[in-house]
């Protein structure tokens, strides 16, 4: 994890730089979701984890200000009172999953373009 993140984290906590409050319970649950579904469906705003027959949408927009909270479960919006943030380490892990997905999508788009047009890299 970059040094600037460790230095900025206490400032964000003290100055209310995070929109959501920390929850150790949510931190543990989000790690469980990430362990159980290593390839979530990711769009512009959420990561969808399919675990134990349910679909859990986690907010991934607004990194790190408002990031990593439960957004919907099985299509039902979570009450605002349940919006809690995970630890910095878990947010970083979620960001890594998001970045890996975005890199994969970029490679796929290039490969699809090459296949469709016959143009070489």
C-alpha positions as a printed NumPy array, in Angstrom:
array([[  0.   ,   0.   ,   0.   ],
       [  1.434,   3.419,  -0.905],
       [  2.853,   5.514,   1.917],
       [  0.56 ,   8.454,   1.14 ],
       [ -2.45 ,   6.294,   2.001],
       [ -1.095,   5.521,   5.451],
       [ -0.369,   9.201,   6.02 ],
       [ -3.726,  10.43 ,   4.705],
       [ -5.866,   7.876,   6.548],
       [ -5.634,   9.416,  10.065],
       [ -6.346,  12.852,   8.609],
       [ -9.404,  11.514,   6.799],
       [-10.683,   9.897,  10.016],
       [-10.13 ,  12.974,  12.212],
       [-11.514,  15.504,   9.712],
       [-14.532,  13.367,   8.73 ],
       [-13.022,  12.919,   5.283],
       [-14.828,   9.589,   4.977],
       [-18.561,   9.858,   4.388],
       [-19.341,   6.569,   6.121],
       [-18.388,   5.423,   9.612],
       [-16.109,   2.409,  10.091],
       [-17.615,  -0.965,  11.019],
       [-15.509,  -3.976,  11.99 ],
       [-18.527,  -6.199,  11.306],
       [-18.921,  -4.87 ,   7.758],
       [-15.157,  -5.097,   7.229],
       [-15.249,  -8.805,   8.085],
       [-18.333,  -9.423,   5.915],
       [-16.854,  -7.626,   2.89 ],
       [-13.692,  -9.704,   3.193],
       [-15.87 , -12.831,   3.274],
       [-17.648, -11.685,   0.092],
       [-14.331, -10.997,  -1.644],
       [-12.964, -14.398,  -0.549],
       [-16.098, -16.211,  -1.76 ],
       [-16.478, -14.52 ,  -5.176],
       [-13.106, -13.699,  -6.685],
       [-14.607, -12.464,  -9.974],
       [-17.405, -10.038,  -9.155],
       [-19.335,  -8.267, -11.887],
       [-18.161,  -4.664, -11.877],
       [-19.807,  -1.618, -13.394],
       [-19.218,   2.101, -12.995],
       [-20.712,   2.273,  -9.502],
       [-20.826,  -1.164,  -7.911],
       [-19.161,  -4.535,  -7.584],
       [-21.674,  -7.4  ,  -7.494],
       [-20.637, -10.388,  -5.429],
       [-22.682, -13.578,  -5.822],
       [-22.357, -15.561,  -2.619],
       [-24.569, -18.17 ,  -0.901],
       [-27.346, -17.693,  -3.468],
       [-27.509, -13.926,  -2.914],
       [-26.271, -10.919,  -4.837],
       [-24.46 ,  -8.255,  -2.814],
       [-23.729,  -4.912,  -4.457],
       [-20.897,  -2.898,  -2.935],
       [-20.401,   0.778,  -3.819],
       [-17.073,   1.37 ,  -5.596],
       [-17.514,   4.892,  -6.9  ],
       [-16.097,   7.861,  -4.97 ],
       [-12.882,   6.123,  -3.947],
       [-12.046,   6.462,  -0.934],
       [-14.374,   9.174,   0.324],
       [-17.521,   7.079,   0.113],
       [-16.356,   3.615,  -0.818],
       [-16.932,  -0.024,  -0.009],
       [-20.324,   0.146,   1.687],
       [-23.2  ,  -2.26 ,   1.069],
       [-25.459,  -0.693,  -1.553],
       [-28.009,  -3.393,  -2.397],
       [-28.747,  -6.984,  -1.505],
       [-30.728,  -9.005,  -4.046],
       [-31.783,  -5.757,  -5.724],
       [-33.119,  -4.179,  -2.525],
       [-31.42 ,  -0.929,  -1.525],
       [-29.697,  -1.051,   1.84 ],
       [-30.959,   1.501,   4.371],
       [-28.658,   4.485,   4.79 ],
       [-28.115,   3.491,   8.423],
       [-26.39 ,   0.294,   7.203],
       [-23.869,   2.146,   5.059],
       [-20.576,   1.576,   6.848],
       [-17.065,   1.665,   5.5  ],
       [-14.518,  -1.122,   5.788],
       [-10.939,  -0.72 ,   6.973],
       [ -8.35 ,   0.983,   4.785],
       [ -6.746,  -2.392,   4.061],
       [-10.081,  -3.846,   2.901],
       [-10.816,  -0.762,   0.785],
       [ -7.409,  -1.209,  -0.843],
       [ -8.141,  -4.889,  -1.485],
       [-11.476,  -3.95 ,  -3.093],
       [ -9.706,  -1.306,  -5.207],
       [ -7.221,  -3.958,  -6.388],
       [-10.094,  -6.224,  -7.477],
       [-11.645,  -3.289,  -9.316],
       [ -8.334,  -2.421, -11.016],
       [ -7.733,  -6.035, -12.063],
       [-11.203,  -6.164, -13.605],
       [-10.645,  -2.892, -15.484],
       [ -7.308,  -4.126, -16.883],
       [ -8.969,  -7.371, -17.988],
       [-11.762,  -5.412, -19.714],
       [ -9.258,  -3.213, -21.557],
       [ -7.378,  -6.289, -22.818],
       [-10.647,  -7.929, -23.844],
       [-11.748,  -4.822, -25.777],
       [ -8.424,  -4.748, -27.639],
       [ -8.608,  -8.477, -28.42 ],
       [-12.218,  -8.143, -29.606],
       [-11.262,  -5.185, -31.816],
       [ -8.341,  -7.092, -33.317],
       [-10.554, -10.131, -33.954],
       [-13.244,  -8.028, -35.62 ],
       [-10.949,  -5.911, -37.803],
       [ -7.912,  -8.099, -38.416],
       [ -5.64 ,  -5.218, -37.371],
       [ -2.528,  -6.323, -35.526],
       [ -1.274,  -4.737, -32.312]])
